[in-house]
Amino acid sequence: MRHAEVRSLGWGAWAAWSDADRGDMRPVGRGPDEGAGLVALAEDLGRTVGHATDPADIHDAPLPVGVAWATQVHGADVLVVGSDSDQARSRRLLGTLAVDRALPSTEGFGGCHHVGNADALIGIGPDVPVAVLTADCCPVALATPEGLVAAVHAGWRGLVAGVIEATAQRLRTMGASEVVGVLGPCIHPASYAFSDADLAEVEALYGPSVRGHTASGGPALDLPAAVEAAFSRGGIRPLPGVGSCTAQSNRYFSHRARADGGRQALVVWWSGHETFEHVGGGSGKEGVG
């Protein structure tokens, strides 16, 4: 896919991180052009990945409902998103209403859907890719063998609030037997000066590995190290990430380094069908603390 990093998360799950050349991904308004950039990115993901096991295979497989996004508030709220049919299936399999926001099933690709305020979205089934927007914060993609996927926006306040662990816990309450995670482009410590007081708050939760230094030697927050620690606390198996620093690379928007107004997107999508019926089989599993 041009102007995006695509990663396989396994089990038919995929993630794509756009870059600045792809343009500002922020949805505008609530009209027919809302989220045109997000829709185009998700459509490209469908065409590039389709139902193939190799991202080099091109399959024209547009997604049937649309991409879901939320207003991000730097907290730990998690919303589960699915189509009407996914809502019915989740109720049958789990015995409860697992879908927080049900989008109407449509013929053909259904555009962009704002689903409320949250910093993590879980997608059920192949109908709805989920997206978060970032400039320097951490865009984290999660997936499970059961066909559940999640997009997480994790800035330092969201990390302290436990947004990554909360998402993993929600996935496990929905029957996930394993959770894997990938970190996309975010700001790195050399460019992320941080006050000692705020740094101490993050360090108290995640340990000394989060304490870094700026290029000039001042105190800094190591966001990738904090995400690694959150993965460990949440029982998430890490996969190789994108690794780029948004402040050091002109390929990405950076609010901290360049006061960029634009945002790149992470879109996460499950392309398969065969494993969804297994969701809920782990109803006796305990969530992650």
C-alpha positions, 0 to 999 in steps of 0.5 A, spaced: 500 500 500 502 506 498 504 511 503 502 506 509 506 501 513 502 494 513 503 489 518 500 482 519 498 481 526 496 473 524 489 469 524 487 474 518 488 480 522 491 486 519 494 493 521 496 499 516 499 506 519 498 512 514 504 517 513 504 524 512 504 523 504 497 520 505 494 526 508 491 529 514 486 523 516 482 527 521 474 526 519 471 533 518 464 534 519 458 529 519 456 529 511 458 525 505 465 526 505 466 525 513 473 521 514 474 521 506 481 519 508 480 514 513 475 511 508 480 511 502 485 508 507 481 502 509 479 501 502 486 500 500 487 495 505 481 491 503 484 491 496 491 490 498 490 484 503 483 482 501 482 475 504 489 473 502 495 470 506 500 474 503 500 482 503 503 482 496 497 478 493 492 484 490 484 482 491 479 487 490 475 486 497 472 492 499 469 492 506 462 492 507 460 497 512 465 502 513 471 504 518 469 506 525 473 512 529 472 515 536 473 522 539 479 521 543 480 524 550 486 521 553 483 516 557 482 508 558 475 507 555 474 502 550 468 501 545 466 494 542 464 496 535 460 491 530 455 491 525 448 489 526 449 482 524 455 482 529 451 484 534 446 478 534 452 473 533 455 476 539 449 476 543 448 468 541 455 466 543 457 470 549 450 470 552 450 478 553 450 484 549 458 485 547 457 490 542 457 497 544 456 500 538 452 497 532 453 499 525 447 498 520 449 493 515 449 495 508 450 493 501 457 495 499 462 500 503 459 504 508 463 510 509 466 513 516 462 512 522 463 516 529 462 512 535 462 516 541 468 518 545 473 513 547 481 511 546 480 504 544 476 501 539 475 493 538 472 491 532 468 484 531 467 480 525 470 482 518 465 488 517 468 494 521 475 496 521 477 500 527 481 506 527 485 511 531 488 518 530 495 520 532 501 525 531 506 523 537 502 518 541 502 511 540 498 507 535 497 500 538 494 495 534 491 488 537 489 482 535 486 475 537 486 468 534 478 469 535 478 474 530 477 480 534 481 486 533 483 493 536 486 500 535 488 503 541 490 511 542 495 511 547 498 518 550 502 518 556 495 520 560 492 514 557 498 509 558 497 511 566 490 510 565 491 503 563 488 504 556 492 498 553 491 493 559 483 495 559 483 493 552 486 487 553 482 485 559 476 487 554 478 482 549 479 476 554 472 477 557 470 476 550 473 470 549 480 471 547 485 466 548 491 470 546 492 477 545 498 480 540 500 487 539 504 492 535 506 499 536 506 504 530 510 510 529 510 515 535 515 520 538 521 517 541 525 520 548 530 524 544 525 529 542 520 528 548 522 532 554 518 531 560 517 534 567 520 530 573 514 530 576 510 527 570 515 522 569 515 520 576 508 518 575 509 514 569 515 510 572 511 509 578 507 505 574 511 502 569 518 502 572 525 505 570 525 503 563 520 509 561 525 514 564 529 516 558 533 522 556 532 528 550 538 529 545 540 535 550 541 530 556 534 532 559 529 528 562 524 524 557 519 519 557 520 513 553 513 512 550 516 505 546 518 502 553 512 504 556 508 501 551 512 495 552 511 495 559 504 495 558 504 489 554 507 485 559 502 488 564 496 486 560 499 479 558 500 482 550 505 478 546 509 483 542 510 483 535 515 487 531 513 494 530 514 500 525 519 503 530 519 510 527 520 516 531 514 521 529 519 527 531 525 525 527 522 523 521 518 528 516 514 522 513 509 523 519 506 528 523 508 531 529 505 536 534 511 536 539 516 537 533 513 541 528 506 543 531 503 539 525 496 540 525 495 533 521 494 526 524 496 519 521 491 514 522 492 506 524 486 502 521 486 495 524 481 490 520 480 482 520 479 479 513 477 472 515 471 469 517 473 462 519 474 464 526 469 468 529 464 463 531 469 461 536 469 467 540 466 466 547 469 459 547 473 462 553 468 465 557 471 462 563 477 466 562 479 471 567 481 478 565 488 481 565 489 485 571 
